[in-house]
Amino acid sequence: MEILIKAAACGIISVIFASQLKHTRSDLAALLSLSACVLIMLAALSQAGPILRYIEDMSTMAGMEKSMLGILLKVCGCTVITKLISVFIREAGEGGIASSVELCGSLISVCTSLPLLESVMKAVFDLFGG
């Protein structure tokens, strides 16, 4: 909870300063916004340890291979990074570039998850005798 309060305070303070800077120095306002995003993401990532341990425990109980868990985590990370970057780019007024980043992130996620899809398909074929 403490990290959420710090992240919210960082966000609110950054918005106030960025909105004041936007009229005179839009380049500094964008840099301030990007810096705030990075700081808030770092604060959020500091809480990733317990989540990752829980996911690892659940995958071990389910008998999931470590490589499949790695793929799942990579896809989740790609999704978060893509969303963060595209929102920042869209806020800077470049909707076309933001859409391109989203498309790129989607394609990378699909390509990364192909081994996982293959594993699921094999399990389904084995289950139904195919």
C-alpha positions in Angstrom: 0.0 0.0 0.0 2.9 2.3 0.8 4.3 1.9 -2.7 0.9 2.7 -4.3 0.7 5.9 -2.3 4.2 6.9 -3.4 3.4 6.1 -7.0 0.2 8.1 -6.9 2.0 11.1 -5.3 4.7 10.8 -8.0 2.1 10.7 -10.7 0.1 13.7 -9.3 3.1 15.9 -8.8 4.4 15.0 -12.3 1.1 15.9 -13.9 1.0 19.2 -12.1 4.5 20.1 -13.2 4.2 18.7 -16.7 1.0 20.7 -17.3 2.7 23.9 -16.3 5.8 23.1 -18.4 3.7 22.0 -21.5 3.0 25.6 -22.4 6.6 26.9 -22.3 8.8 23.8 -22.7 6.9 20.9 -24.1 10.2 18.9 -24.5 10.8 19.1 -20.8 7.2 18.2 -20.0 7.5 15.1 -22.1 10.8 14.2 -20.4 9.2 14.7 -17.0 6.3 12.5 -17.9 8.6 9.8 -19.2 10.7 10.0 -16.0 7.6 9.7 -13.9 6.4 6.6 -15.9 9.8 5.0 -15.4 9.8 5.7 -11.6 6.3 4.3 -11.2 7.1 1.2 -13.2 10.2 0.6 -11.1 8.1 0.9 -8.0 5.6 -1.6 -9.4 8.4 -4.0 -10.4 9.7 -4.0 -6.8 6.5 -5.9 -5.9 6.9 -8.5 -8.7 8.9 -10.9 -6.5 6.0 -12.3 -4.5 3.8 -12.5 -7.6 6.5 -14.4 -9.5 7.0 -16.8 -6.6 3.3 -17.5 -6.5 3.1 -18.1 -10.2 6.1 -20.4 -10.0 4.5 -22.4 -7.1 1.2 -22.8 -9.0 3.0 -23.9 -12.2 5.0 -26.5 -10.2 1.8 -27.8 -8.7 0.2 -28.0 -12.1 3.2 -29.8 -13.6 4.0 -27.0 -16.0 7.5 -26.9 -17.5 9.8 -24.0 -16.5 10.3 -23.1 -20.2 6.5 -22.6 -20.6 6.4 -20.4 -17.6 9.2 -18.3 -19.0 7.3 -17.9 -22.2 4.1 -16.8 -20.3 6.1 -14.2 -18.3 7.8 -12.9 -21.4 4.4 -12.3 -23.1 3.1 -10.6 -20.0 6.2 -8.4 -19.9 5.9 -7.5 -23.5 2.3 -6.6 -23.1 3.0 -4.2 -20.2 5.9 -2.6 -21.9 3.9 -2.2 -25.1 1.0 -0.6 -23.3 3.2 1.8 -21.4 5.1 3.0 -24.4 2.1 3.3 -26.7 0.2 5.4 -24.1 3.2 7.7 -23.7 3.5 8.1 -27.5 -0.2 8.7 -27.9 -0.1 11.3 -25.2 2.6 13.0 -27.1 0.2 13.4 -30.0 1.5 10.6 -32.2 -1.4 8.2 -32.5 -0.1 6.6 -35.7 3.3 5.7 -34.1 1.5 4.4 -31.0 -0.7 2.1 -33.1 2.4 0.8 -34.9 4.1 0.1 -31.5 0.9 -1.7 -30.4 0.9 -3.8 -33.6 4.6 -4.6 -33.1 4.0 -5.7 -29.5 1.1 -7.9 -30.5 3.1 -9.6 -33.2 6.1 -10.2 -30.9 3.7 -11.6 -28.2 2.2 -14.0 -30.7 5.6 -15.1 -32.0 6.9 -15.6 -28.4 3.8 -17.6 -27.5 4.0 -20.1 -30.4 5.9 -22.7 -28.4 3.2 -22.5 -25.7 0.4 -22.9 -28.3 2.3 -25.9 -29.8 2.5 -27.5 -26.3 -1.3 -26.9 -25.7 -2.1 -28.4 -29.1 0.0 -31.5 -28.4 -1.7 -32.0 -25.1 -5.1 -31.7 -26.7 -4.2 -34.2 -29.4 -2.8 -36.6 -26.8 -6.0 -36.2 -24.8 -8.2 -37.1 -27.7 -6.0 -39.7 -29.2 -5.0 -37.6 -32.2 
